[in-house]
Amino acid sequence: MPDFDYGEVMSDPYTNLDHQTQTTLDAIAIRLEERGSNPIFQRMIDDYLSVIPTNKPIKILDLGCGTGVVTRKILDHVGIPAKVCGADLSGQLLEKARELDSSRKIEWIKVDSESSPFETASFDFVVMHTLLSHVPDLVPCLKDAARILKKGGQLIIFDADYASVTFGYPDFEKMRAIDLKLLAGLVTHLDVCRQLPRHLKAAGFELKSHKSYLLSEAGEGDYWLSSVKSFAKLIPSLNILPEAEGAAWVAHMLKSQDEGTFFAAGAYYTYFARPISS
Ligand SMILES: C[S@@+](CC[C@H](N)C(=O)[O-])C[C@H]1O[C@@H](n2cnc3c(N)ncnc32)[C@H](O)[C@@H]1O
């Protein structure tokens, strides 16, 4: 048995961001913007945006839009004839999204994904970009997406297989325990990508196709290094690890970057699905 105890797993802060401390909220808002601007992450977004037609009067919803970094990218892709909405549970992140939207063309709306206020059959595309891993009850949320999609409309889900995310650490048992604690402290469903084929079917969707990506960095970190830097703020503010262990983990990851021995990896998936009645 391992000789350490990391205690209770904390609850997912993304389910109630408006009740988090300002330190947590600011760290999350910065992380979302950094992540969305990272070239590797942008390539995965571009891959799924390529199925959305450009310069057409279509309607797209980015559900769980956060600070709107993906929503703004969607608008850049589709162009002005399209109508783009960003919707989120957090009023505070929506405020940031509004501030960052220099186009003033995006409609920002506060919603709960399980019972959105949108009219039935009103969107051509619904995008859920790292939303579902945070939603406790997935099938009602997916059923509502089926309701608001037009006939022939498409749901695009992008999420991480957080259960596969790992940060290199010399001791394997400790690495597994820390990986689990870090991710379970920030995400409700670590295995959402593995469960989605089942949940999509239960919600009345036909899974048309999927894409998968391994995002790995060895020697030197960039994408995952910025994630480590956000963990450095979130570990104490959310009490994810005991103080000394958290500080030792961050110090190890930063030292491995300086020494050229950094390692971190995780898989991401995109699912493309249509309501069966379409
Ligand atoms: C990991 S963030 C992703 C934000 C954005 N899509 C991005 O990738 O930058 C998850 C977002 O989902 C929102 N969220 C969580 N539960 C929600 C729900 N039930 N309905 C709508 N939004 C929700 C959170 O407030 C948060 O902004």
The ligand as an SDF file (V2000), in Angstrom:
LIG
                    3D

 27 29  0  0  0  0  0  0  0  0999 V2000
  -14.0390   23.8140  -18.5270 C   0  0  0  0  0  0  0  0  0  0  0  0
  -15.1040   25.1730  -18.7440 S   0  0  0  0  0  0  0  0  0  0  0  0
  -15.1180   25.2940  -20.5180 C   0  0  0  0  0  0  0  0  0  0  0  0
  -15.3800   26.7010  -20.9980 C   0  0  0  0  0  0  0  0  0  0  0  0
  -15.2080   26.8860  -22.5070 C   0  0  0  0  0  0  0  0  0  0  0  0
  -16.0550   25.9940  -23.2560 N   0  0  0  0  0  0  0  0  0  0  0  0
  -13.7550   26.6770  -22.8920 C   0  0  0  0  0  0  0  0  0  0  0  0
  -13.4020   25.5780  -23.3050 O   0  0  0  0  0  0  0  0  0  0  0  0
  -12.9620   27.6280  -22.7380 O   0  0  0  0  0  0  0  0  0  0  0  0
  -16.7130   24.5140  -18.3980 C   0  0  0  0  0  0  0  0  0  0  0  0
  -17.7930   25.5800  -18.4430 C   0  0  0  0  0  0  0  0  0  0  0  0
  -19.0630   24.9360  -18.3130 O   0  0  0  0  0  0  0  0  0  0  0  0
  -19.8940   25.7630  -17.5100 C   0  0  0  0  0  0  0  0  0  0  0  0
  -20.9560   24.9090  -16.9570 N   0  0  0  0  0  0  0  0  0  0  0  0
  -20.8500   23.9500  -16.0010 C   0  0  0  0  0  0  0  0  0  0  0  0
  -22.0380   23.3830  -15.7850 N   0  0  0  0  0  0  0  0  0  0  0  0
  -22.9240   23.9710  -16.6290 C   0  0  0  0  0  0  0  0  0  0  0  0
  -24.3080   23.8100  -16.8810 C   0  0  0  0  0  0  0  0  0  0  0  0
  -25.0280   22.9210  -16.2050 N   0  0  0  0  0  0  0  0  0  0  0  0
  -24.8990   24.5860  -17.8130 N   0  0  0  0  0  0  0  0  0  0  0  0
  -24.1610   25.5050  -18.5180 C   0  0  0  0  0  0  0  0  0  0  0  0
  -22.8430   25.7110  -18.3230 N   0  0  0  0  0  0  0  0  0  0  0  0
  -22.2270   24.9550  -17.3890 C   0  0  0  0  0  0  0  0  0  0  0  0
  -18.9570   26.3500  -16.4740 C   0  0  0  0  0  0  0  0  0  0  0  0
  -19.5090   27.5020  -15.8710 O   0  0  0  0  0  0  0  0  0  0  0  0
  -17.7190   26.6140  -17.3140 C   0  0  0  0  0  0  0  0  0  0  0  0
  -17.7340   27.8950  -17.8630 O   0  0  0  0  0  0  0  0  0  0  0  0
  1  2  1  0
  2  3  1  0
  2 10  1  0
  3  4  1  0
  4  5  1  0
  5  6  1  0
  5  7  1  0
  7  8  2  0
  7  9  1  0
 10 11  1  0
 11 12  1  0
 11 26  1  0
 12 13  1  0
 13 14  1  0
 13 24  1  0
 14 15  1  0
 14 23  1  0
 15 16  2  0
 16 17  1  0
 17 18  1  0
 17 23  2  0
 18 19  1  0
 18 20  2  0
 20 21  1  0
 21 22  2  0
 22 23  1  0
 24 25  1  0
 24 26  1  0
 26 27  1  0
M  CHG  2   2   1   9  -1
M  END
$$$$
